[in-house]
Amino acid sequence: MKGWLPVFKKELLRFFKDKRMIIGTLILPGLLIYLVYSFMGDGMQGLIGGEERAPTAYVQDMPDAVAPLFDGVVETESVAAEDAEAAKAAVKNGEKDLFIVFPENFSNEKPAESLPAPNVEIYYNATESNSSSAYTLVSSLLSEYEFIGENKYDINSPLSGVEYNLATERDMTSMIFSMLMPMLMMVFIFSGAMSVAPESIAGEKERGTFATLLVTPVSRAGVAVGKIFALSIIAVLSGLSSFIGIILSLPKMMGGADVSAGIYSAGDYFALLGVVVSTVLLTVALISVVSAFAKSVKEATAYVTPLMIVNVLLSVTCMFGDGAPASVWLYLIPLYNSVQSINAVFSFSAVALNLAVAMIANFVYTGLLVWLLTRMFKSEKIMFRR
């Protein structure tokens, strides 16, 4: 234990005299986590709370005895039997939350044992949060109306053979993919770039081999472009491996649900590839610039960590919104445009102009970062500072 105090003081002084270490280690993590959780909290509150309005429903043959159950709780509108298909279409398109069909022999009396229980049909759309919430609410109201233990009527009886969820397999799959895949893909892209870029640039600076590279006949711009292209290929391969793993494991993760990526066309995957490639180039260039400023891999990793948190923050925006934004100007925002473009592709709402703007913007930003990286390579103060 002898002599431990000078070492203790030296390490503390080294840390607290470095403003970058203080900001990166003590201030930024707490600040960014606060922002991330605040954003996610507001998003979840909006998702759970939803719009402050009563559910709306088309109702067919509703008995007078049941009508008081819905007063002030559900806004109902009566429809005739011949308009049933139009009512279902309205629920499927999100214009109404529910379509409720009461049987002609409905009553709150227990039927004779020889007769089947009347079946109340409630059609809903599981891909719409308001419709799902309304279905749960109405089912609870009708279950409370029926005395416990007495099977006076059924609600969406499985014996009927009717599919009451009006959302198709395509709708369900696109909802799942559009909520999960943008976040997962952005995390995979960033983690793949983060695993190789700091070592390639900051690591060579730390080992002293970068100086040898800079005195070769290769131009500084050539060094920057060569490193970014090589690191981008590695990052794409890393992300592709993770993407394939997610696609194969998604059905099991969703409890055996029939979820398949086969509903997407070759054009969808081609658009997705363009967005991913442009995003990887931008991410690698961004991390490379940060790594070039750092003195070591450890320092570069500390600098990149806040960027990773920002990337996650932007990635979860697709989970709380109402789909990809329509304004083309929003697709000029780096990283955010990639998240929303991936979301649009998986939700079948992609607009060619928006995707083109996002990819072109990412390529332009990458070019600017390559130019900045070249200027940094030419600066001895940055590349050889101690």
GIPEDA-V229087 format. One record per residue. N is the residue number from 0. PSI is psi in whole degrees, 0 to 359 (none if undefined). Layout:
BEGIN
[[N	PSI] [N	PSI]]
END
This chain:
BEGIN
[[0	351] [1	134] [2	12] [3	331] [4	316] [5	321] [6	318] [7	312] [8	320] [9	316] [10	320] [11	318] [12	320] [13	322] [14	309] [15	348] [16	349] [17	105] [18	324] [19	321] [20	321] [21	313] [22	314] [23	331] [24	323] [25	327] [26	306] [27	315] [28	312] [29	319] [30	314] [31	322] [32	321] [33	315] [34	318] [35	310] [36	328] [37	316] [38	314] [39	324] [40	316] [41	320] [42	316] [43	323] [44	319] [45	325] [46	318] [47	314] [48	323] [49	192] [50	139] [51	83] [52	157] [53	146] [54	151] [55	145] [56	141] [57	139] [58	136] [59	125] [60	46] [61	126] [62	151] [63	329] [64	337] [65	335] [66	320] [67	336] [68	329] [69	350] [70	124] [71	359] [72	313] [73	131] [74	115] [75	152] [76	123] [77	142] [78	152] [79	164] [80	326] [81	347] [82	15] [83	317] [84	323] [85	323] [86	319] [87	320] [88	324] [89	322] [90	318] [91	323] [92	358] [93	6] [94	328] [95	156] [96	322] [97	160] [98	113] [99	127] [100	117] [101	139] [102	156] [103	328] [104	26] [105	137] [106	166] [107	33] [108	143] [109	126] [110	163] [111	151] [112	335] [113	349] [114	143] [115	154] [116	139] [117	148] [118	120] [119	124] [120	126] [121	109] [122	135] [123	174] [124	108] [125	342] [126	350] [127	123] [128	322] [129	321] [130	318] [131	317] [132	319] [133	322] [134	316] [135	318] [136	310] [137	321] [138	320] [139	318] [140	314] [141	327] [142	323] [143	327] [144	328] [145	128] [146	138] [147	135] [148	352] [149	114] [150	84] [151	332] [152	159] [153	158] [154	117] [155	58] [156	130] [157	342] [158	344] [159	337] [160	12] [161	141] [162	109] [163	341] [164	111] [165	353] [166	132] [167	172] [168	323] [169	318] [170	315] [171	317] [172	315] [173	325] [174	315] [175	313] [176	319] [177	336] [178	322] [179	315] [180	321] [181	315] [182	314] [183	317] [184	320] [185	321] [186	318] [187	317] [188	313] [189	319] [190	323] [191	317] [192	322] [193	333] [194	341] [195	326] [196	312] [197	321] [198	324] [199	326] [200	299] [201	326] [202	319] [203	325] [204	317] [205	323] [206	348] [207	7] [208	347] [209	327] [210	320] [211	320] [212	323] [213	339] [214	0] [215	165] [216	349] [217	135] [218	160] [219	322] [220	322] [221	320] [222	315] [223	311] [224	317] [225	316] [226	317] [227	317] [228	316] [229	314] [230	327] [231	319] [232	316] [233	317] [234	321] [235	315] [236	319] [237	315] [238	323] [239	319] [240	315] [241	321] [242	315] [243	319] [244	319] [245	315] [246	318] [247	329] [248	351] [249	317] [250	319] [251	323] [252	330] [253	19] [254	34] [255	10] [256	152] [257	82] [258	122] [259	138] [260	0] [261	352] [262	347] [263	144] [264	172] [265	326] [266	322] [267	316] [268	328] [269	318] [270	319] [271	320] [272	317] [273	318] [274	317] [275	315] [276	314] [277	324] [278	320] [279	315] [280	316] [281	316] [282	316] [283	318] [284	319] [285	313] [286	327] [287	319] [288	316] [289	319] [290	326] [291	332] [292	333] [293	157] [294	339] [295	168] [296	320] [297	317] [298	320] [299	319] [300	321] [301	322] [302	326] [303	334] [304	314] [305	324] [306	323] [307	321] [308	318] [309	320] [310	317] [311	319] [312	315] [313	329] [314	328] [315	357] [316	331] [317	345] [318	342] [319	356] [320	186] [321	41] [322	178] [323	143] [324	150] [325	333] [326	126] [327	335] [328	332] [329	341] [330	6] [331	350] [332	119] [333	146] [334	311] [335	320] [336	326] [337	317] [338	311] [339	330] [340	317] [341	319] [342	317] [343	320] [344	314] [345	338] [346	9] [347	30] [348	20] [349	139] [350	127] [351	320] [352	316] [353	317] [354	319] [355	318] [356	318] [357	314] [358	316] [359	318] [360	318] [361	320] [362	321] [363	315] [364	322] [365	317] [366	319] [367	320] [368	324] [369	318] [370	317] [371	319] [372	322] [373	317] [374	324] [375	321] [376	333] [377	349] [378	112] [379	331] [380	325] [381	314] [382	336] [383	24] [384	153] [385	none]]
END
